[in-house]
Amino acid sequence: MSAVSDTTLPGLVAELVASRRAGGYRFKVQERVLRQFADHCRREGYPDGSITKEAFDGFLYGGHLRSSTLRRNELALRQLAEYAQAAGWDACTPAAATRVRVRHQPPYVLTDDEVRRLFAVVDTQAMSSFSNKAMVDPVLFRVLYGAGLRVSEALNLSLADVDTRVGTLRIRDSKNGESRTVPVTSRLTATLEDYIAAAHPAPESSDYVFYTVAAGRPINQSTVYVRFRGYLADAAIPHFTGGPHPHSLRHGFAVANLRRWAAQGTDLAVMLPYLACYMGHADLRGTQYYLRLTADAYPEVMAKAQVRFGYVIPAPGDEQ
């Protein structure tokens, strides 16, 4: 048994984070959870040297969190408990008992014809003195489809993030806590340049690219969803549980690239990591799922994908 460490809980968290990072893990989300737990223990007056079940339960189950978030937090705290025990602390090990509901509804991928019909509707809105959506939406939805951004990433873009000289978008603080710079096509760059000139006659670098009332305030995601539903209806594209929704445009970006690479005979095993990096995936699992979607929707891709990359195409139901 190791001697009891005289390290404080925040110090123990710092040591664990450093050890995981030294092992090649990002550990950013886990670090945030563990630091929040250390703050919780300080506020509640728990002493260093031990971690009780009461401390774990009060932190884990004191709020209304989604089951996936609870499961993630449980697993992070189990690592802390094991590390604390190795340091000689009397630490209870929390049970990773939360069951996460697995969604079997696959992401919806718009067909080529549906994409054409959708943008035909978006592009033919009448201008209005009450709304700027006729100017904003054709560009916003092209950014989602042409650069594969998450809706939140597109809405968080400021003018300082758009470099039309070299054709790049700077994505800050994305879903996985990372920032990245993505190149976009010359056509999309020109579209953005024309839009910014029209929508921002007195530009400030901090202005949001896409806005409704004032450039200093971004569009709400729910507004984008409501508008998208209206465009689907006008384009005679059915809406149902699971899709289509604005995120379907991001799916379409991934699938379109995989189809193009397969048609060109490009080695998908080489290209998949590039796609993962471009789309801001934390690892290859999300990008591999797009390969499965592509193979399902476009059988002609399956044979080419299986020859070189079949080992990463999960069977139905195995995507999680």
N, C-alpha and C positions, 0 to 999 in steps of 0.2 A: 504494500500500500504506500502510495506516495505521501510525503509530508504535506500537511495542509498549506496551500499557497497563501501568501500574504497579499496577493494581487486583488484589487477591487474588482467588482463585476464589470464596470466599463473597461478596465484593463484586461480582464479575461476575454471579453468580447474582441478587443483590439488584437490580442494574441491569436485568437481563433481565426479572425479575418485575415491576418497576415500569413498564417500557416496555409490557409486555403488558397490564397492568392499565389503564394510561393509554389503551390502544387499545380498552378495553371488554371484555377477556377476564377471566374469573374467575381462571383459572390456578392454582387452589388445589392440585389434585392434582399438576400439573407442578412447582409450587414445592416441594412435599414431596419429590418425586423428586430434584430438582436439589440440594436441601439435603442429602439423604442421600448423593448422589454427592460433594458437596464434603467431607462428613465422611469418606467412604471414601478420598478422595485424601489428606486430612490424615493419616489413620491409616496409610496405606501410604507416606507420605513423598514423594509426588509434588510437585515444585516448581511454583510459580506461573509463568505465562508460556507454558505449553504444556499440551496435553491429549493424551495418547498413546492409541493403540489398546489398549495393555495396560491402561491405567486404565479405559477404557470396558468392555473385555471382563471384567475382574475384577469390576466392579460389576454388569454386566448378567447375566452368566452364571455367577456364583459360587454361586448358590443354586438351589433347586428352585421355580421360579415358573411359574404358568400362562402359556400362550402369549399370552393377551390382556394379561396384566400385562407380559410382556417387550416386546410390541409397543408398549404405552403408554410404557414407559420408554425404548425406543429412539427414539421420536418426540420425547420431551421432551429427550433428550440431543442429538439432531440440531439442535434449536433452539439449545441452548447452544453447540454447536460452531460453528454459523454466526455466532452473536453474538460468540463469542470470536475467530473469524477476522476479523470486521469491526473488532474492537478491537486487531488486530495480533498476536494470539496464534498460535502454531503448533499448530493443533488439528486432529486427525483427525476425520473425519465418520463416525460409526457407521452401518453399514448397517441400514436398517429391513427386515430380511430374515425376521423371524419370521412364520410363517404362522399365522393365527388360524382355528381350526376354527369354521365357521359352523353353528350349530344351526338346522336347518330345521323342527324340531318346534315348532309354534305353541303358545303358552300355552293351557291348558285353561280354558274358561269353563263353569261349572256352569249347567245349565238351571234355569228357575224351579222345576220339579218337583223336581229334585235338591237345590236349596237348601232347599225345604220338608222333604224327607225327611231331609236331613242334620241340620237343627236339631231336628226331631222326635226324632231319636235322641240328640243332645247334651243336649236338655232333659229326657229321661226316664231319666237315669242314676240308679242307686240310690245313696243316701248311704252313705259308708263311714267307719269310724274309722281306716282305714289310708291314705286319700287324700282330698284336698280337691278333686279334679278335678270332682266333680259341682257344686261351687259355682263353681269358677274357669272351666271351659271354656265354659259357655253365654255368659258375659260376654266372655271373651277372643275367641272366634270371632265374636261380634257386633261387637266393635271392629274386627276385621280386615275384616269384610264391610260394616259400617255406616260406617266412617271411611276405608276403603281403605288402612290402614297396612301397611307391611312387617311381617313377623313380628318381626324384630329391634326395630323401633320400638315395637311393642306391649309386648314383653317388657322393654324398657328404661324404660317409664313408671314414674315414682315418684309417690307421692301428691301431691307438690308440683306435678307436671305436670298434674294433673286439677283443673280449676276448674268445679265443678258449679253455681256461682252463675250463671255466664254461659254455661256449656256449651261449654268449649273444652278441647283437649288440646295440651300443649306437647311438640313432638317435638324432642329434642336430638341433635345430632351424627348426622344421618341418613346414608344411603349416600353422598350427594354432599358430605358435610362441612358441610351447612347445617342450621340450626334453623328451625322454623316453628311457628306456632300455628294449629290447625285447629278450626273450629266443628263441633259435632256436633248431631244432632237432639235435641229435648227428650225424646223417648222413650229414646234411648240414654243421655242424661244422667241420666235418672231410674234407668235400669238400673244405671249405674255408681255412682250415689249409694247405692242400696240394697245393692249388692254390697260397697262399701267399708265401709259400716256393719257388715255381717255378717262380712266377712273381716278387718277391722282394728279390733278392739274397743279397742285401745290404740294409735292411729295415731301414727306418726312421719313427718314430711315426707319423710324419706329412704327410707322403706320402698318396696319395689317393689309396684306394684298387683297384679301376678300372681306368685304364688309357690307352691311346693310344700310345703317343710318350714318355712322361716323367711322372714319378710317382708323380711329383709335380703339375701336371695339370690333372683335371678330364676329363672324356669323356663328350662331348657335347650331350645334350639331342637329338638334331636333328640327330646326328650320330646314336644313339641307334634306333631312329625311322626308319631311312633308312635301317639299318641292319635288323630290325624286318620285314619290308616289304619284303625284299629279302627272308628271311626264310619262310614267309607265302607262297610266290610264289613257292618256292622249295617244300614245304609240300602240295601244291595243296589246300591251304586254301584261299578262296576268301577274298579280301579286298574291303571294300566299306565305304561310309560315315558313321561314327559312330563306325567303328570297322572292324576287331580286331586291336588293337594297344597295345603297351607295357603295358599300364595301365590295359589292360584286364587280365593280369597275377595277378594283385592285386585283381581284382574282383574275379578271380578264387580261390584265397586263401580263401576269405571270404565265398564263396559259398561252397567250399569243406569242410570247417569246420562245417558249418551249416548242410550240408548233413550228415556228420559223426555223429554229435551230435543227430540229429533226428533219425538216424538209431540205435543209442545206447539207445534211449529213454531218453536222457538227457533233462532236463527242459531248453528250450531255453530262457525263461524269466530270468533265473539265468545267463545263459552264455552270453547273448547279451552285457551286460555292460563290461564284460571281453574282448570281441572281440573289442568293441569300444575303450577301453583303449589301447589294443595291437596295433590297426591300427592307433592310433593317431587321432581319430575323436573328434571334439570339443564337441559333444553331441551325443545322440543316434539316431538322425534322419538319418544320413548317413548309420549307421549300420542296422537300420530297413529297409532301402531300399534294402540292400542285402538280407534280409529275403524275401522281395517281389520277387526279382530276382530268389531266390532259389525255391520259391513256383511255379513261372511261368515255370521255366525250368525243374523242377523235381516234377511233380504232387504228387508223393508218399509222399513228405514232407508236402504238403499242409494240409492234414487231421491232422497230428500230430501238426503242427504249429498252426492251427486254434483253436484246443482244448485249448491250454494254452496261445497262444499269438496272436490270431486273431485281437485283438484290436489295434495292432501296424502295421498290414500289410495294407498299404494304398491301396486304389482302384486305378486302372490305371488312370494316370493324376493327382493324388493327391500327388505325391512324393515330389514336391517342398515345 
